[in-house]
Amino acid sequence: MRAEADFCFRMLVKGKQRATGHHEAGKEGAMSESRAVALARSHLEAWTNHDFDKARGNLAKDVQFFSPATNLVGIGEYMDGPRGLAQFAKQVVPGSLRVIAAMGDERNALIMYEVSTEGGAIGSKVFPSAQTWLLDDEGKIKLERIVSYSVPR
């Protein structure tokens, strides 16, 4: 976990320098995405478009998820628990994902993005978020952390 924190700190402090796999949405000629950024982006695309089988396939068996609202361990809890991904994602408007910035290396990714929700307990809101991912040796998501908030649409 210390390595992930160091990575995030370096990326934030040196934000003007391009890290391996850095990509800014809408910028022509951006560098190609690193393995971790590509997987994290694919994971975001999957769950925000309600492709839960694909999202599940991106996860290590012992995946850990940390947010201000909950800490989850294991694929079942992460995907299907009362505060799991599917409970939130079902309220996300498919196609609403907007990636603001992404950077990373072969094992770490940091993506800033937003999604919109509609209906359900959450209602109609926009969720700007910053999220980090750490991949295991097999290229699966081992650790995920998110900070987000919501604003009415």
N, CA and C atoms as an extended XYZ file, in Angstrom:
459
Properties=species:S:1:pos:R:3:atomname:S:1:resname:S:1:resid:I:1 pbc="F F F"
N         0.815       -1.178        0.000 N   MET     1
C         0.000        0.000        0.000 CA  MET     1
C         0.867        1.253        0.000 C   MET     1
N         2.014        1.182        0.641 N   ARG     2
C         2.923        2.319        0.664 CA  ARG     2
C         3.374        2.680       -0.745 C   ARG     2
N         3.639        1.662       -1.566 N   ALA     3
C         4.072        1.908       -2.941 CA  ALA     3
C         2.982        2.640       -3.720 C   ALA     3
N         1.715        2.238       -3.511 N   GLU     4
C         0.611        2.920       -4.193 CA  GLU     4
C         0.511        4.369       -3.747 C   GLU     4
N         0.635        4.618       -2.460 N   ALA     5
C         0.567        5.989       -1.950 CA  ALA     5
C         1.704        6.833       -2.503 C   ALA     5
N         2.905        6.256       -2.552 N   ASP     6
C         4.049        6.977       -3.130 CA  ASP     6
C         3.811        7.298       -4.591 C   ASP     6
N         3.279        6.336       -5.341 N   PHE     7
C         2.984        6.552       -6.753 CA  PHE     7
C         2.006        7.711       -6.924 C   PHE     7
N         0.911        7.690       -6.177 N   CYS     8
C        -0.102        8.749       -6.289 CA  CYS     8
C         0.477       10.102       -5.923 C   CYS     8
N         1.286       10.152       -4.887 N   PHE     9
C         1.896       11.409       -4.474 CA  PHE     9
C         2.797       11.945       -5.586 C   PHE     9
N         3.624       11.067       -6.159 N   ARG    10
C         4.513       11.497       -7.251 CA  ARG    10
C         3.712       12.010       -8.434 C   ARG    10
N         2.625       11.337       -8.768 N   MET    11
C         1.816       11.747       -9.907 CA  MET    11
C         1.144       13.098       -9.643 C   MET    11
N         0.696       13.319       -8.437 N   LEU    12
C         0.035       14.580       -8.123 CA  LEU    12
C         1.026       15.726       -8.036 C   LEU    12
N         2.176       15.512       -7.413 N   VAL    13
C         3.181       16.556       -7.270 CA  VAL    13
C         3.793       16.917       -8.618 C   VAL    13
N         4.028       15.917       -9.430 N   LYS    14
C         4.666       16.151      -10.725 CA  LYS    14
C         3.630       16.106      -11.842 C   LYS    14
N         2.441       16.583      -11.573 N   GLY    15
C         1.337       16.502      -12.519 CA  GLY    15
C         1.616       17.100      -13.876 C   GLY    15
N         2.525       18.049      -13.974 N   LYS    16
C         2.808       18.675      -15.264 CA  LYS    16
C         3.747       17.844      -16.109 C   LYS    16
N         4.423       16.884      -15.485 N   GLN    17
C         5.297       16.003      -16.243 CA  GLN    17
C         4.480       14.809      -16.696 C   GLN    17
N         4.711       14.365      -17.882 N   ARG    18
C         3.954       13.218      -18.389 CA  ARG    18
C         4.523       11.918      -17.858 C   ARG    18
N         3.692       11.174      -17.146 N   ALA    19
C         4.089        9.853      -16.654 CA  ALA    19
C         3.813        8.830      -17.750 C   ALA    19
N         4.412        7.667      -17.646 N   THR    20
C         4.146        6.613      -18.613 CA  THR    20
C         2.651        6.328      -18.610 C   THR    20
N         2.057        6.391      -19.786 N   GLY    21
C         0.633        6.099      -19.893 CA  GLY    21
C        -0.247        7.279      -19.597 C   GLY    21
N         0.303        8.458      -19.427 N   HIS    22
C        -0.498        9.640      -19.147 CA  HIS    22
C        -1.382        9.944      -20.341 C   HIS    22
N        -2.605       10.323      -20.092 N   HIS    23
C        -3.518       10.687      -21.156 CA  HIS    23
C        -4.472       11.735      -20.631 C   HIS    23
N        -4.625       12.795      -21.367 N   GLU    24
C        -5.636       13.789      -21.039 CA  GLU    24
C        -6.732       13.678      -22.068 C   GLU    24
N        -7.965       13.566      -21.598 N   ALA    25
C        -9.094       13.417      -22.502 CA  ALA    25
C        -9.110       14.563      -23.500 C   ALA    25
N        -9.307       14.214      -24.763 N   GLY    26
C        -9.449       15.224      -25.785 CA  GLY    26
C        -8.146       15.784      -26.328 C   GLY    26
N        -7.003       15.348      -25.845 N   LYS    27
C        -5.716       15.872      -26.319 CA  LYS    27
C        -5.236       15.023      -27.485 C   LYS    27
N        -4.942       15.676      -28.611 N   GLU    28
C        -4.391       14.979      -29.758 CA  GLU    28
C        -2.960       14.561      -29.456 C   GLU    28
N        -2.561       13.426      -29.957 N   GLY    29
C        -1.186       12.979      -29.810 CA  GLY    29
C        -0.815       12.551      -28.404 C   GLY    29
N        -1.794       12.232      -27.572 N   ALA    30
C        -1.479       11.794      -26.211 CA  ALA    30
C        -0.729       10.468      -26.281 C   ALA    30
N         0.090       10.216      -25.280 N   MET    31
C         0.862        8.977      -25.228 CA  MET    31
C        -0.087        7.794      -25.116 C   MET    31
N         0.365        6.621      -25.555 N   SER    32
C        -0.465        5.438      -25.429 CA  SER    32
C        -0.619        5.088      -23.950 C   SER    32
N        -1.734        4.443      -23.641 N   GLU    33
C        -2.022        4.120      -22.248 CA  GLU    33
C        -1.177        2.961      -21.755 C   GLU    33
N        -0.787        3.026      -20.496 N   SER    34
C        -0.084        1.922      -19.861 CA  SER    34
C        -1.066        0.778      -19.621 C   SER    34
N        -0.534       -0.368      -19.268 N   ARG    35
C        -1.366       -1.551      -18.997 CA  ARG    35
C        -2.384       -1.267      -17.896 C   ARG    35
N        -1.963       -0.651      -16.798 N   ALA    36
C        -2.875       -0.397      -15.677 CA  ALA    36
C        -3.955        0.611      -16.055 C   ALA    36
N        -3.587        1.668      -16.759 N   VAL    37
C        -4.581        2.667      -17.169 CA  VAL    37
C        -5.577        2.044      -18.137 C   VAL    37
N        -5.103        1.250      -19.076 N   ALA    38
C        -6.001        0.609      -20.032 CA  ALA    38
C        -6.994       -0.315      -19.328 C   ALA    38
N        -6.519       -1.100      -18.355 N   LEU    39
C        -7.424       -1.989      -17.630 CA  LEU    39
C        -8.409       -1.189      -16.778 C   LEU    39
N        -7.931       -0.176      -16.084 N   ALA    40
C        -8.819        0.640      -15.246 CA  ALA    40
C        -9.887        1.323      -16.095 C   ALA    40
N        -9.495        1.858      -17.240 N   ARG    41
C       -10.464        2.505      -18.137 CA  ARG    41
C       -11.477        1.484      -18.656 C   ARG    41
N       -11.010        0.295      -19.024 N   SER    42
C       -11.895       -0.766      -19.492 CA  SER    42
C       -12.880       -1.170      -18.391 C   SER    42
N       -12.377       -1.225      -17.149 N   HIS    43
C       -13.225       -1.566      -16.004 CA  HIS    43
C       -14.308       -0.497      -15.802 C   HIS    43
N       -13.912        0.770      -15.878 N   LEU    44
C       -14.887        1.863      -15.766 CA  LEU    44
C       -15.949        1.773      -16.861 C   LEU    44
N       -15.494        1.561      -18.096 N   GLU    45
C       -16.428        1.444      -19.225 CA  GLU    45
C       -17.410        0.295      -18.999 C   GLU    45
N       -16.894       -0.833      -18.492 N   ALA    46
C       -17.753       -2.005      -18.283 CA  ALA    46
C       -18.854       -1.706      -17.266 C   ALA    46
N       -18.483       -1.290      -16.051 N   TRP    47
C       -19.526       -1.151      -15.038 CA  TRP    47
C       -20.433        0.043      -15.284 C   TRP    47
N       -19.922        1.111      -15.893 N   THR    48
C       -20.804        2.260      -16.157 CA  THR    48
C       -21.790        1.961      -17.279 C   THR    48
N       -21.516        0.928      -18.071 N   ASN    49
C       -22.450        0.497      -19.113 CA  ASN    49
C       -23.167       -0.795      -18.728 C   ASN    49
N       -23.109       -1.139      -17.455 N   HIS    50
C       -23.823       -2.268      -16.858 CA  HIS    50
C       -23.372       -3.626      -17.379 C   HIS    50
N       -22.127       -3.748      -17.797 N   ASP    51
C       -21.556       -5.032      -18.204 CA  ASP    51
C       -20.835       -5.618      -16.987 C   ASP    51
N       -21.623       -6.179      -16.082 N   PHE    52
C       -21.091       -6.637      -14.805 CA  PHE    52
C       -20.227       -7.890      -14.930 C   PHE    52
N       -20.474       -8.722      -15.932 N   ASP    53
C       -19.616       -9.895      -16.144 CA  ASP    53
C       -18.210       -9.460      -16.528 C   ASP    53
N       -18.105       -8.480      -17.423 N   LYS    54
C       -16.786       -7.984      -17.810 CA  LYS    54
C       -16.098       -7.329      -16.612 C   LYS    54
N       -16.830       -6.529      -15.848 N   ALA    55
C       -16.255       -5.881      -14.662 CA  ALA    55
C       -15.739       -6.935      -13.680 C   ALA    55
N       -16.520       -7.957      -13.435 N   ARG    56
C       -16.141       -9.040      -12.518 CA  ARG    56
C       -14.861       -9.720      -12.996 C   ARG    56
N       -14.716       -9.900      -14.306 N   GLY    57
C       -13.548      -10.563      -14.875 CA  GLY    57
C       -12.251       -9.771      -14.712 C   GLY    57
N       -12.348       -8.491      -14.418 N   ASN    58
C       -11.164       -7.648      -14.218 CA  ASN    58
C       -10.574       -7.769      -12.818 C   ASN    58
N       -11.270       -8.449      -11.919 N   LEU    59
C       -10.918       -8.435      -10.501 CA  LEU    59
C       -10.104       -9.647      -10.055 C   LEU    59
N        -9.124       -9.409       -9.188 N   ALA    60
C        -8.409      -10.492       -8.508 CA  ALA    60
C        -9.358      -11.098       -7.464 C   ALA    60
N        -9.174      -12.359       -7.139 N   LYS    61
C       -10.046      -13.029       -6.163 CA  LYS    61
C       -10.092      -12.297       -4.829 C   LYS    61
N        -8.954      -11.754       -4.413 N   ASP    62
C        -8.858      -11.086       -3.113 CA  ASP    62
C        -8.893       -9.563       -3.231 C   ASP    62
N        -9.584       -9.054       -4.269 N   VAL    63
C        -9.664       -7.607       -4.492 CA  VAL    63
C       -10.090       -6.881       -3.217 C   VAL    63
N        -9.521       -5.714       -3.005 N   GLN    64
C        -9.893       -4.856       -1.874 CA  GLN    64
C       -10.344       -3.509       -2.425 C   GLN    64
N       -11.444       -2.998       -1.900 N   PHE    65
C       -12.003       -1.717       -2.327 CA  PHE    65
C       -12.168       -0.828       -1.102 C   PHE    65
N       -11.677        0.399       -1.216 N   PHE    66
C       -11.783        1.360       -0.118 CA  PHE    66
C       -12.426        2.636       -0.622 C   PHE    66
N       -13.445        3.107        0.106 N   SER    67
C       -14.085        4.392       -0.181 CA  SER    67
C       -14.472        5.009        1.159 C   SER    67
N       -14.859        6.276        1.150 N   PRO    68
C       -15.326        6.874        2.416 CA  PRO    68
C       -16.549        6.157        2.983 C   PRO    68
N       -17.341        5.510        2.123 N   ALA    69
C       -18.580        4.864        2.567 CA  ALA    69
C       -18.399        3.422        3.022 C   ALA    69
N       -17.378        2.718        2.490 N   THR    70
C       -17.265        1.291        2.779 CA  THR    70
C       -15.882        0.753        2.451 C   THR    70
N       -15.562       -0.380        3.033 N   ASN    71
C       -14.373       -1.170        2.686 CA  ASN    71
C       -14.870       -2.573        2.355 C   ASN    71
N       -14.499       -3.070        1.172 N   LEU    72
C       -14.975       -4.367        0.712 CA  LEU    72
C       -13.788       -5.265        0.367 C   LEU    72
N       -13.941       -6.570        0.599 N   VAL    73
C       -12.882       -7.539        0.287 CA  VAL    73
C       -13.503       -8.724       -0.436 C   VAL    73
N       -12.892       -9.123       -1.544 N   GLY    74
C       -13.353      -10.274       -2.322 CA  GLY    74
C       -14.314       -9.858       -3.423 C   GLY    74
N       -14.353      -10.664       -4.477 N   ILE    75
C       -15.176      -10.340       -5.646 CA  ILE    75
C       -16.656      -10.261       -5.304 C   ILE    75
N       -17.160      -11.214       -4.517 N   GLY    76
C       -18.584      -11.232       -4.178 CA  GLY    76
C       -19.024       -9.972       -3.450 C   GLY    76
N       -18.275       -9.601       -2.438 N   GLU    77
C       -18.615       -8.404       -1.667 CA  GLU    77
C       -18.461       -7.147       -2.524 C   GLU    77
N       -17.384       -7.092       -3.302 N   TYR    78
C       -17.114       -5.943       -4.170 CA  TYR    78
C       -18.245       -5.742       -5.179 C   TYR    78
N       -18.673       -6.819       -5.823 N   MET    79
C       -19.688       -6.700       -6.870 CA  MET    79
C       -21.114       -6.687       -6.332 C   MET    79
N       -21.427       -7.572       -5.394 N   ASP    80
C       -22.820       -7.834       -5.053 CA  ASP    80
C       -23.238       -7.470       -3.639 C   ASP    80
N       -22.310       -6.996       -2.823 N   GLY    81
C       -22.645       -6.638       -1.447 CA  GLY    81
C       -23.630       -5.471       -1.386 C   GLY    81
N       -24.225       -5.233       -0.219 N   PRO    82
C       -25.180       -4.139       -0.064 CA  PRO    82
C       -24.607       -2.774       -0.475 C   PRO    82
N       -23.301       -2.600       -0.341 N   ARG    83
C       -22.650       -1.360       -0.782 CA  ARG    83
C       -21.681       -1.641       -1.925 C   ARG    83
N       -21.923       -2.750       -2.620 N   GLY    84
C       -21.056       -3.162       -3.720 CA  GLY    84
C       -21.278       -2.365       -4.990 C   GLY    84
N       -20.425       -2.628       -5.956 N   LEU    85
C       -20.420       -1.883       -7.200 CA  LEU    85
C       -21.751       -1.956       -7.949 C   LEU    85
N       -22.334       -3.139       -8.053 N   ALA    86
C       -23.572       -3.291       -8.827 CA  ALA    86
C       -24.706       -2.435       -8.267 C   ALA    86
N       -24.760       -2.301       -6.943 N   GLN    87
C       -25.827       -1.492       -6.337 CA  GLN    87
C       -25.762       -0.038       -6.797 C   GLN    87
N       -24.546        0.496       -6.875 N   PHE    88
C       -24.374        1.869       -7.360 CA  PHE    88
C       -24.500        1.927       -8.885 C   PHE    88
N       -23.831        1.024       -9.569 N   ALA    89
C       -23.743        1.081      -11.030 CA  ALA    89
C       -25.098        0.967      -11.713 C   ALA    89
N       -26.031        0.244      -11.129 N   LYS    90
C       -27.361        0.101      -11.726 CA  LYS    90
C       -28.064        1.447      -11.859 C   LYS    90
N       -27.642        2.433      -11.073 N   GLN    91
C       -28.245        3.758      -11.129 CA  GLN    91
C       -27.487        4.718      -12.052 C   GLN    91
N       -26.318        4.270      -12.558 N   VAL    92
C       -25.515        5.092      -13.463 CA  VAL    92
C       -26.140        5.061      -14.855 C   VAL    92
N       -26.205        6.222      -15.480 N   VAL    93
C       -26.728        6.330      -16.837 CA  VAL    93
C       -25.672        5.765      -17.801 C   VAL    93
N       -25.994        4.676      -18.528 N   PRO    94
C       -25.022        4.131      -19.482 CA  PRO    94
C       -24.574        5.216      -20.471 C   PRO    94
N       -23.278        5.243      -20.742 N   GLY    95
C       -22.735        6.235      -21.657 CA  GLY    95
C       -22.395        7.571      -21.017 C   GLY    95
N       -22.627        7.705      -19.700 N   SER    96
C       -22.382        8.999      -19.037 CA  SER    96
C       -20.944        9.168      -18.547 C   SER    96
N       -20.125        8.122      -18.635 N   LEU    97
C       -18.740        8.221      -18.177 CA  LEU    97
C       -17.998        9.283      -18.976 C   LEU    97
N       -17.354       10.199      -18.265 N   ARG    98
C       -16.493       11.203      -18.883 CA  ARG    98
C       -15.162       11.179      -18.149 C   ARG    98
N       -14.115       10.695      -18.825 N   VAL    99
C       -12.780       10.664      -18.231 CA  VAL    99
C       -12.166       12.035      -18.389 C   VAL    99
N       -11.722       12.599      -17.284 N   ILE   100
C       -11.117       13.928      -17.264 CA  ILE   100
C        -9.608       13.832      -17.453 C   ILE   100
N        -8.982       12.897      -16.752 N   ALA   101
C        -7.537       12.689      -16.864 CA  ALA   101
C        -7.213       11.284      -16.398 C   ALA   101
N        -6.126       10.727      -16.961 N   ALA   102
C        -5.685        9.386      -16.586 CA  ALA   102
C        -4.177        9.311      -16.714 C   ALA   102
N        -3.550        8.651      -15.755 N   MET   103
C        -2.110        8.417      -15.820 CA  MET   103
C        -1.783        7.166      -15.033 C   MET   103
N        -0.621        6.601      -15.338 N   GLY   104
C        -0.231        5.416      -14.600 CA  GLY   104
C         0.986        4.748      -15.198 C   GLY   104
N         1.278        3.582      -14.664 N   ASP   105
C         2.385        2.776      -15.160 CA  ASP   105
C         1.866        1.348      -15.351 C   ASP   105
N         2.715        0.378      -15.313 N   GLU   106
C         2.293       -0.994      -15.584 CA  GLU   106
C         1.416       -1.598      -14.480 C   GLU   106
N         1.529       -1.118      -13.250 N   ARG   107
C         0.761       -1.695      -12.141 CA  ARG   107
C        -0.189       -0.725      -11.469 C   ARG   107
N        -0.009        0.573      -11.673 N   ASN   108
C        -0.797        1.596      -10.978 CA  ASN   108
C        -1.512        2.488      -11.975 C   ASN   108
N        -2.744        2.864      -11.634 N   ALA   109
C        -3.498        3.805      -12.464 CA  ALA   109
C        -4.188        4.812      -11.561 C   ALA   109
N        -4.288        6.034      -12.053 N   LEU   110
C        -5.028        7.115      -11.403 CA  LEU   110
C        -5.904        7.726      -12.477 C   LEU   110
N        -7.217        7.726      -12.261 N   ILE   111
C        -8.143        8.297      -13.234 CA  ILE   111
C        -9.107        9.234      -12.507 C   ILE   111
N        -9.271       10.410      -13.081 N   MET   112
C       -10.290       11.358      -12.625 CA  MET   112
C       -11.412       11.302      -13.659 C   MET   112
N       -12.642       11.143      -13.189 N   TYR   113
C       -13.770       10.980      -14.098 CA  TYR   113
C       -15.052       11.426      -13.424 C   TYR   113
N       -16.135       11.433      -14.196 N   GLU   114
C       -17.450       11.655      -13.613 CA  GLU   114
C       -18.469       10.782      -14.323 C   GLU   114
N       -19.517       10.421      -13.591 N   VAL   115
C       -20.653        9.683      -14.132 CA  VAL   115
C       -21.924       10.359      -13.638 C   VAL   115
N       -23.013       10.107      -14.353 N   SER   116
C       -24.322       10.640      -13.966 CA  SER   116
C       -25.220        9.499      -13.525 C   SER   116
N       -26.073        9.781      -12.550 N   THR   117
C       -27.050        8.798      -12.096 CA  THR   117
C       -28.448        9.332      -12.372 C   THR   117
N       -29.401        8.395      -12.362 N   GLU   118
C       -30.785        8.753      -12.590 CA  GLU   118
C       -31.651        7.742      -11.860 C   GLU   118
N       -32.649        8.207      -11.139 N   GLY   119
C       -33.570        7.307      -10.466 CA  GLY   119
C       -32.958        6.615       -9.267 C   GLY   119
N       -33.685        5.658       -8.724 N   GLY   120
C       -33.203        4.901       -7.572 CA  GLY   120
C       -33.059        5.769       -6.341 C   GLY   120
N       -32.406        5.216       -5.351 N   ALA   121
C       -32.229        5.919       -4.071 CA  ALA   121
C       -31.353        7.156       -4.207 C   ALA   121
N       -30.445        7.156       -5.187 N   ILE   122
C       -29.505        8.262       -5.347 CA  ILE   122
C       -30.154        9.451       -6.043 C   ILE   122
N       -31.039        9.190       -6.995 N   GLY   123
C       -31.662       10.266       -7.755 CA  GLY   123
C       -30.770       10.730       -8.898 C   GLY   123
N       -31.062       11.909       -9.397 N   SER   124
C       -30.369       12.461      -10.553 CA  SER   124
C       -29.198       13.335      -10.095 C   SER   124
N       -27.978       12.778      -10.217 N   LYS   125
C       -26.782       13.478       -9.737 CA  LYS   125
C       -25.604       13.235      -10.664 C   LYS   125
N       -24.569       14.057      -10.484 N   VAL   126
C       -23.287       13.859      -11.145 CA  VAL   126
C       -22.285       13.512      -10.055 C   VAL   126
N       -21.460       12.496      -10.310 N   PHE   127
C       -20.454       12.046       -9.353 CA  PHE   127
C       -19.056       12.255       -9.922 C   PHE   127
N       -18.403       13.402       -9.607 N   PRO   128
C       -16.989       13.545       -9.957 CA  PRO   128
C       -16.172       12.672       -9.006 C   PRO   128
N       -15.183       11.972       -9.550 N   SER   129
C       -14.414       11.020       -8.743 CA  SER   129
C       -12.952       11.008       -9.144 C   SER   129
N       -12.118       10.635       -8.188 N   ALA   130
C       -10.713       10.319       -8.439 CA  ALA   130
C       -10.514        8.922       -7.886 C   ALA   130
N        -9.905        8.061       -8.680 N   GLN   131
C        -9.798        6.668       -8.287 CA  GLN   131
C        -8.423        6.135       -8.640 C   GLN   131
N        -7.903        5.261       -7.767 N   THR   132
C        -6.630        4.592       -8.034 CA  THR   132
C        -6.863        3.091       -8.079 C   THR   132
N        -6.030        2.421       -8.881 N   TRP   133
C        -6.062        0.967       -9.000 CA  TRP   133
C        -4.645        0.440       -8.907 C   TRP   133
N        -4.488       -0.698       -8.281 N   LEU   134
C        -3.224       -1.423       -8.240 CA  LEU   134
C        -3.490       -2.810       -8.810 C   LEU   134
N        -2.707       -3.218       -9.804 N   LEU   135
C        -2.867       -4.534      -10.416 CA  LEU   135
C        -1.956       -5.555       -9.752 C   LEU   135
N        -2.401       -6.809       -9.757 N   ASP   136
C        -1.556       -7.894       -9.249 CA  ASP   136
C        -0.653       -8.401      -10.379 C   ASP   136
N         0.101       -9.456      -10.112 N   ASP   137
C         1.043      -10.002      -11.099 CA  ASP   137
C         0.350      -10.573      -12.336 C   ASP   137
N        -0.929      -10.946      -12.211 N   GLU   138
C        -1.676      -11.479      -13.347 CA  GLU   138
C        -2.408      -10.386      -14.125 C   GLU   138
N        -2.247       -9.136      -13.718 N   GLY   139
C        -2.893       -8.035      -14.419 CA  GLY   139
C        -4.344       -7.825      -14.034 C   GLY   139
N        -4.736       -8.331      -12.869 N   LYS   140
C        -6.101       -8.146      -12.357 CA  LYS   140
C        -6.090       -7.045      -11.292 C   LYS   140
N        -7.249       -6.439      -11.059 N   ILE   141
C        -7.356       -5.379      -10.061 CA  ILE   141
C        -7.270       -5.993       -8.670 C   ILE   141
N        -6.240       -5.596       -7.938 N   LYS   142
C        -5.989       -6.102       -6.585 CA  LYS   142
C        -6.492       -5.112       -5.542 C   LYS   142
N        -6.332       -3.822       -5.822 N   LEU   143
C        -6.679       -2.782       -4.860 CA  LEU   143
C        -7.269       -1.590       -5.595 C   LEU   143
N        -8.376       -1.080       -5.067 N   GLU   144
C        -9.052        0.056       -5.669 CA  GLU   144
C        -9.453        1.025       -4.559 C   GLU   144
N        -9.176        2.291       -4.794 N   ARG   145
C        -9.557        3.340       -3.845 CA  ARG   145
C       -10.272        4.437       -4.601 C   ARG   145
N       -11.305        5.012       -3.979 N   ILE   146
C       -12.066        6.074       -4.642 CA  ILE   146
C       -12.382        7.198       -3.669 C   ILE   146
N       -12.357        8.389       -4.202 N   VAL   147
C       -12.859        9.570       -3.502 CA  VAL   147
C       -13.831       10.230       -4.464 C   VAL   147
N       -15.046       10.437       -4.029 N   SER   148
C       -16.036       11.073       -4.902 CA  SER   148
C       -17.016       11.867       -4.062 C   SER   148
N       -17.771       12.672       -4.737 N   TYR   149
C       -18.860       13.393       -4.100 CA  TYR   149
C       -19.952       13.529       -5.135 C   TYR   149
N       -21.111       13.992       -4.733 N   SER   150
C       -22.205       14.112       -5.693 CA  SER   150
C       -22.748       15.527       -5.698 C   SER   150
N       -23.218       15.939       -6.875 N   VAL   151
C       -23.870       17.233       -7.036 CA  VAL   151
C       -25.140       17.011       -7.816 C   VAL   151
N       -26.208       17.729       -7.472 N   PRO   152
C       -27.469       17.570       -8.213 CA  PRO   152
C       -27.283       17.969       -9.683 C   PRO   152
N       -28.001       17.270      -10.562 N   ARG   153
C       -27.966       17.638      -11.990 CA  ARG   153
C       -29.054       18.613      -12.283 C   ARG   153
